[in-house]
C-alpha cells in the first residue's frame, strides 16, 4: 500500500469510525491479498464486453449448470465477450440469489468453485458483493436470534414507533419487520424484503467481514466487483437513508483497498436512481470505476416505442465529462426490470404512462414503489426486452427484429463498457409461467433455457433465436474491433434530426479512427441531408452493411443502423 493510499484509508476510517486501530486490520488484509498476486489484467479497451447471466440461465442434463454455462460460452461466445458477470451464485433464500445465506460457498445446485475457476481460465469474472443485507437464514442472522456469535451485532434494530417517513423506499413491503429471538421480539431494518435483513455498517466488524468477503472473491479470480444496492448501505434516522456521505465514504474505502491490491481491479456500483444521483458514485474519480448507465434503457425503450428521439438526444448531448479512469457500464436489459426512476426528470410523466401502457399490452408487468406521501408510482418495467420491442405505442408491427437490433447497437456505440444480458442474446420471450411459479414479476425475464431446446431453435434459420443470436454475436465482435469505441474515446451527439434520428461520432483515444453511427428511430424511412456532417469523401464505408455509402443520398430504412467509417488508422 502506497503512502497516499494509506493516508486516504486513515482519513476514511477516521471519518466513519473514529478508530484508527481499524487501519492496521485493513492493511494486514491488503498485504495478505497482495502476496504472490500476478497482475494479469490489462486496462480496459474497446475489446471489453461483459456477458450478464445467472449460473443456471443455460442448463443441460448430466452436468452442473455452471459447467453448461462454461460449455456454452466456449462453444458460441468465446470471441464475443471478454468477461462474464455471473449473478449471485451463492446459497440463497430469496430474490434469485440476492439474499445470500453463505458468501463463501457456491450454491451446490449450480456447481462448485472448480466450475467457476474453469470459467476464469478464459474469461474475466464479475462477482456481486451483496453488502446492504444478508439472508434471514444466514449464520450471521442466526447469531442475532441467539444473541451470541460473530454476527449477533451485525443487524440494525429499530423502534417501530419512530418516524421513518423520510426514508426512501424502493419497495412497498414494510421497512421494519418483527423477529422472534431468544431475548424476545426484536424489530429489524429490511429495505428490500422481510427475508433480506439490512446489516449495520456502523459496526466496524461488519466492515471487516465484508472486506474479508471482497478479498476472497478477488482471490477466487474476480476482476470486477459489483456493489449491489450500495446506495442504501448506511442508515441515519431522520434522513432519506440513501446516498449518505458515509455511504460514499464506504465506496471510497473499498476503492482504496482494491487499488492497493491491484490497480487493474474494477469497482462498479449498482444504484438504480435518477441520473444525477447515480453518477455521484464516481465521486471525484475516487469511488466507482464504472457506474451503471441506468438512464439509457428507459430512454432507448421510450425513443423506439414512441418513434421520437428528442429526450434521448437531449440527455446524451448533455452527458457530463467523467473523471479520469472512470466510465459507464452500458446495458439495455438485465436480470432486473427496466428502471423508471432514472428518467423521472428526463421524460414527461404522461409519456412514461404511455410507455407503461405499452409494456402491459405486450405482456409485461409494472412494479411500484412507495412514496413519502403514501402514494405509489412506477419503479420498474418487468418484461423481456425482446417482447418490449415487438411494437410501438401503436401496437405490434413487422419491425421487431430490426427495432431490437437498433436498440442494442445504440448501446454498443455509447461511451463505456457494454454489458449484454444473456436473454438479450437469445431473444427470450416473456416467461409468464415462471412468474406464476415464483410469484415474482421479475421472473418474467429470468428464463432458464434447456441447452438442447435452445440449440434446436438455433438450428432453425427462421426462428427469432437464430436470427438474433448469430447477428448480434457478429455485431458485438465487429464492435470489439473498432478503437473508436474505446471507453475513453471521444464522443459527441450530432444534430441531424432529433425526432427521427440518433447520431453520434466516436473517435479513438489516439485519434486514428473516427466512426459516425446513424440510427433511424422510427418505423418509416428517412433521408439524411448531406450537409449535416462534414464527410471527407462522397462515398463512405458502412461497417454494418459492408457497403460503400453515397453521402449525397443516404436513406435509412425503418430502424436501420449505419456505422460509417470516417477515418481508419494507417496500416
N, C-alpha and C positions, 0 to 999 in steps of 0.2 A: 504494500500500500504506500503510495507516494505521500510526501508531507502535505501536499494540497488536499489529497483525498482524506487524510487523517484529520486535518483542520475542518473540512466540510462535515465529516462524520461527528466530530466533537460538538460542533455548533448545532447540528440537528438533534443529537441526543440530549444536549442541554436544553434545547427549546421544548422538546417533547416530555422529557422525564426528569431533568434536573439531577440526574445521577450519572456522573462521569465514569463510574465503575463499569457501566454497561459497555463503554467504548472498548475496554480490554477484552470483554467477552466476544464482541463482534469482530475485533481484529484477529483474535485467535481463530475464529471460524474462517475468516477470509484467508488467512495464511495456510490453514489446512486445505482449503479448496484449491489454492494455487499450486500445491505440491504436484509435481510431475504432470502439470497440465500442458497439453500441446495446443497451441493457438492456431488451429487449422482453418477457422472461419475467416472469410475474406470480407472486406467492406461491401455493402450492398451495391447492386448494379441493376441494369435492365434485365438481367437474366433471372432475377429473383421473382418467383411467382409461387404462391403458397396454396396448397390444397387444404380445404377445411372439411373434416369428416369425423363422424363418430367411429369408434373402433369396430362397430358392427353394422355400418351402413351397407357393407357388401359381405354376404355370408355364403358359406357352402358346407355341405355335409363332409364330415371326415377330418376337418381341421378347424383350429380356433379362428374366430373372426379376425383377429389381428394378423394371423398368418394369411388368411384370404385377402385382407387389405394389402399386405405386402406383395402377394402374387399379382393382384390387380394393378398396383402401381407399376411393378416391374414389367408386366405384360403390355399395359396400354399407355402408361403415363410417364415413363422414365425420362423422356425428352421434353415433357410438358411442364413439369414442376421442379423447383429447386428444394422445396421444403414441404412438410406436411404438418398441419395442426390437427392432432388427434384430440378431439374434445374429451373432457374428463373421463379417464379410463380406469378410475379407482372404484373400489367398493362404495356404493351409494344407496341412499334410501328413498330419494325422490328427485324430481326435476331433471331426469335423464342425465344424472352424473354430477349436477351442481349442488348436491347435498352430500358432501363427502364423509364417509364413515372412517376411512383409513387413508391418509395421504401418501403412505409409503408402499402400498400394495397395488398391484394390478388386479382389477376385477377378474376373478377366475373364469367368469362366463366369457370373457374376451380373450384370455390367454395369460401370459406372464411377462416378466421383464425381458426374457430372452427374445420374445416376439418383438418387443419394442426395439431392442438392440439391433435386430436384423434390419429393421426399417432405417435406423440411424446410420447403418453402414453405407447407405447410398442416398439418403435424403436428410437434410437438416430437420430438426424437430421443434415444434412449438408445443409448450405444455401450459395448462392453466394453473395458476396459483389462486385457488378459491379462498380468498382471505377475509371476506366480510363475515362469513358464517360457517358453521360446521353442522353436520347432521345431528339430529336428536339421538341417533343411535351410535354416535362416535364414543370412543372411550373417554374423551375429554368430558362429554356431557354426562356420561355415567358417573364420572368422578364428581361432577357438580351435584348430581342427585344424591350420591352417597356422602357428600360433604368431606371427601378426602381424596388424595391422589393429586397428580401433577396438574390436572385440568379443573380442579374444583373452584378456582377463582378466575376461570377463563371467560366467563359469560357476563352479560350486563343485566343486573337486576334492576327493576323499576317499580315504582309505586303506581298502580293503575289510576289513582286519584289525581295524579299530576296532569298538567295541561300539555298535551302532545300536539296541539292543533297546528303548530308551526312546522312540524316535521314533514318533509317532502316524502310522499308515498308513491312508489312505483306499482303498488298492488292495492286491491280493495280488501285484502284479508286483515284481521286485527293486528295491530303493531305489537301489543303486549299480550303475551299468552301465559296461561297457567301451567305450572309444572309441580307435580307431586313428588317431594323429596323426603329423605329421612328426617329432615328438620321441619317438615310441614309444607304447606303450599307456598311456592315462590312464583314470582312473575318476571318473565324474561323478555328481552327485546327480540323481535323477529320481523325484520324488514320485509322478507320475501314470502315466508310461509311459516306455519307453526312447526314444520319439520326442519327448518333452516334457522338455527339459533345464532344470533349475532355474537361474535367474540368481542372481547373488551381490550382494545389496544392501549388503553390507559395502564394496563398491567404490563410491565416490561417483559415479563415471562412469556406473554403472548407474542410479542415482537420476536423474541429469541426463538420461540417454537416455529414461527413461520419462516424465519431466516434459515433455520435448520432444514426445513422442507425445501426451500428455494435452492439451497446448496446441494441437496440430494438430487433434485431434478437436473441441475447443471451437471452433476457427476454422472447422471444416467444418460447424458448426451443432449440435453435440451440447449438450443441456442437462443430461441425466442421464449420469453416468459410473459405470459398474458395475465394481467391483473384483472380478475373478474370482479365486476360490480364494486370497484375500488372507491368510487365516489362516496359511498356510504360508510366507509371504514371507521371513521371517528365520530362519536356522538357527544353532543353537549346539549342538555335540555335547555330549551329557550331559544334554540336556533333551528335552522332547517335541517341540520344534521346531514348536509350534503355539501361537498366541495369545501369543507372547513380547512383553515390554514394547517391544522395538524395533519389532515389527510394528505395535503400536498407535501408536507414535510416527510411523511412516511414514504411517499413515492420517491422523493429525492434521496432518502436514506437507502432505499433498495437500489436506486440507480448507482449511488456511490459504491455500494457493495459489489454490484455486478461488474462495474468498470474496473474495480480493483482486482477482481478475479481474472477478467478477460475483456479487453476493450471492444471486442467484436461480438459480445453478447448483446442481445436486443431486448429492451423493455417496451412492452406495448400495453396501453391502458384501454379498458373497455368501459366507456361511460356514455350510455345511450341518453343523451341530454341535448338541449339546444346547442347550436354550433359554437357560440362564443364560450359557453361553459365547457364544452367538450375540448376545445383547443387550449383551454387554460392548463391542461395537463402536459403541455410542452414546457411549462414554466418559462424560464429564460434559457432554455436549452439544457436544463439540469434535471428534468423529470423524465417523461417518456421519450424514447427514441421515435416510436410510432404511436399515432393516435388513430383509432378507427374513424373513418370518414362517414359518420352516421347520417349526415345530411344528404349524401349522394344517393342512396337507394330510394328514399321517398321522392326526391327531386326528379330522378330519372323516371320513376313509375308515373309520377304526375305528368311530366312532359309528354311521355309516349301515350298515356291514357287520354290526355286532352288534345294531343297534336299541336302543342304550343310550348316553345322552349323559353319563354320570356323569363320565368323565375329561375330556371336552371342557368341560363346565360348570365343573369344579373348576379347570382350567387358566385358562379365560377369566376366572373370578371373581378370580383372583389375579394377573392381568397387572399388571405394575409401571407406576407413573406414569412417563412418559418425560420426559427433559429438554426444555426449551422449544425449539421449532424442529425437533424430531425426531418421526418417526412410523414406522409399519411399512409394508413393501411386502407386501401380502397376495396370495396366489395359492393355487391348488389343484393346478394342473398346470403343468409347464414342459417344456423340451426334455430335461431330465434325468429320472430316475425320481423316485419319491416317497421321500424320505429317511426312514430308520427311526431313525437316531441321535438326532434331536431329541426323541424321546419315550421314550428309554431309561429315564428316571426318572419318566415320567408314566403309562405304561401297563404293566401286569404282563407279564412275558416270555411267559407262556403264552398271553395274549390276542394278543400280537404274532405268536406262532406260528400262531394260528388265522387271523389276517389273511393271513399269508404263504401258508397253505394255500389260502385263497380266491383269492388272486392267481394262484397256479399253476393252480387249477381253471378260472379264467376266461381262461387262455391266456397269462398273463404269466410273467415271469422274476424271479429274485431275485439281485441282485448281492451279493457277500460282501466283507468286509474282513478283514485280518489283525490279530489282537490280540497284545499283547506276550507272552502265554504260549504263542503258537504256534497257538492255536485260531482259528476263523473264525466270524463272526457276520453277520447280515443288515445290509447297508449301505443299499440302496435297492431299491424295488419298481419293476420295469420293465414298464409296461403302459399302454395308452391309458386315460385317465381314464373315458371313456365305457364301455369294456369293464369296468373295475374296479367300476363301479356297476351292472352288469347284474343283480346279485342281492345276497344277504346270505350269511352263513356257512352258511345252509341251502340255498343254491344259487340259480340264476337264477329270476326271477319276472317278473310282469307290470308291475312298477313302475319299470322302468329310467329312463324319461323323467322322471317326477316326482321320483325319488330324485336324479337327476343335476341337475335344476334346483334342488332344495333345497340341494344341496351348493354350487352356485355362488352362490345367494342368501345363504347364511350368510357366505361370504367377502366378498360385496359390501357387507354391512352392518357388517362389523368395522371398528374404527378404523384408518385408514391409507389408503394409495393402492392400489387394486386393479390387479393385472396379470392379463390373460386370455391364455392360450396359444392360438394360432390353432386348434389342433386341439381345444380345448375348444369353440370356436365352431362348428366344422364336424362335431362328433360323429364324429370319425375313429376307425375300428376299429383293432385291432391290425394292424400291418404286419409280419407274420411273414416275408413274402418279403424285405423289406429287411433283416431280421435275418440271414437266410440269405446274402444278398449281401455284407453288410459283416462278418459275424461278431461284431457288437456288439449286445448285448441292448438298449441304449438306443435303437437304431434302430427298435424297435417303436412308438415314439411320435414318429417324425420323418418321417412320410409326406410325399411330395411330390405334391400334388394337380395333376392336369391341369385347368386352369380350365374348359374346356368340359365335362369329365366332372362337375365339381362343380356347374356351373350346370344341367346336366341333372337332377342329383339335387335341386337347389333347386326346380326346376320341378315336381317330383313331390310333391304335398301329403302323401302317405303315407310319404315317406322320413324316416328319422331326421334326416338333414341339414336338410331343410325344417323339421321340427318344432322342432329345437333352435336352428338358426341364427336364424330370424326371431323366435322367442320370446325367446331370450337377448339378442338385439340390442335388442329393445323394453325388456326389463327393465333392461339396463345404461343405456339412455337415461333411463328413469324414475329410476333411482338418481342419475344425474348432476344431476337437477333438485332434489334434496332437500338443503337446507342441513344437516339433521340428520346427514347422512353426511359432513360435512366432516372431514378428518383430525384436526383439533383439537377436534371436537365431543365433548361428554361421553358417557361410555359406562358402563353397568353391566349386570351379568347379573342377571336376575330369578329368584327362587326360586319356580318353579311345580311342576315335577316333573322332576328331573334325569335320571331314567331315560328318560322319553318325549319330553321337550321340550328345545329350546334356545330361550331367550327373553332378549332384550336390549332395553335402552332406549337410544336415541341422541338427543342434544339438540344443536341448532346452537350454535356458539360464542357467539352473542349471545342465546341462549335463546328465540328466536322460533319455532322449530319443534321438535316432540317426536314421535318415532316409536317405537312398540313393535313389534319384529319377533318373530313367533312361528313356530317351526318344529317340525313333528312329525317326529321322527327314526325312526319305526317304520313297519312295514307294516300297522298297524292304526289305525282311527280312535280319537281320544281327545278327551274333553271338557276344556275349560279352566275351572276353577272361577272364578266371578265374583269371589270375594273376594281372588284372588291379586294383583290390581293395582288401585289406586285410580283407575279410569276416571272421567273428568269428566262423562260422559253415558251414557245407556243404549244409544245407538247411535253407533258409531264407523266412520269411513270407512276401508275397506281399499284401499290404493293398488294392490294387485296384481289383485284380482278386480273392482275398481271397483264395490263394493257397500257398502251400509250393514250393519254387523255388530251384531247384538243381543248385548251383552256378557253377558246373562243366559243365553245359550245358544250359546256358542262351541264348536263341534266342528271339529277339524282332521282332514281325510281323511288317508290314508296319505301322508306326505311333503309335505303341504300347507304352504304358507307364507303368512303374512299380514304385511303392513306396515301397522300401524294408526296412522293419523294422529291423534295425541292433541291436538296444538296446532299451528295453522298461523299463520304471520306475518300480521299485518293488512295489507291491501292499501294 
